[in-house]
Amino acid sequence: MSFRHQYVIGDLQGCYAAYRQLLEILDFDASQDKLWFAGDLVARGEDSLSTLRDIKSLCEQGAAATVLGNHDINLIAVWRGAAKLKKKDKTAPIFDADDCDELLEWLRHQPVLAYPDEQTVLVHAGIPPHWTIEAAASYAQQLEEALQSKLPQLDELLPNLYSRTADEWHADIDGYTKLRAIANYFTRMRLCKQDGTLEFSFTAGLDESMPKDFLPWFEWQVPRTRKILFGHWAALKGEVDLPHARALDGGCVWGNQLLAYRLGDGKTIASSEHCSNS
Ligand SMILES: [Mn+2]
């Protein structure tokens, strides 16, 4: 199927009003256009429930697709009782809703990596320098299969996706350690070493001083066959625009904007509204 326009949109975080306004600016028409979302559909914005319902419905119509972010996986973990609802996350109405199970069942069947077109690959946080895009796609599939497994297996997996320290990636990594490392790369990464060692404490912008030997994952020079479109790192405000990587979290939830990247010509369109919670 061919579309009139396709847009890749950064982290919504439940900023429903800004999201609806962005769709108006884009003149989005679900019968002709397609939206791709960089994950973190829910969390700190004013209406995560409406956001999740809307995107599920668009995805089921074939007018949208999303990848999973850390907040989406956290929502699944809270749903299954493997994590506690954080106070700053405004997601409680999702768990009180009649369609909660339906929404979460749908959510856990979404991918962590997608190919919006021939030139791009979409993930929530990034792809580390020691993985090719092809290897990343196969690791993504391993995590997706685990998230989509039967409920007893899912309930066993979820607590294992969290750890205070980052795991080292090595040739023999396997089991839950491997799945946790995969989830960390795709959904939580900002800084890493050239060998992929992760650092979780740094969340500032690029002008702040970084821990020794660490760089933003996209600054390690690796030949890439596709441009990596990513969200997650709000402090970048969507200003990283390299030949091989493009940041799309405009930091809407922090008082900035939602961003849409048009596939084909790479034009970026911003919402004029920021999150009403910010
Ligand atoms: Mn995130």
Residues whose N, C-alpha, C, O or C-beta is under 5 A from the ligand:
A	BS01	MN	D40 G69 N70 H71 T187 H232
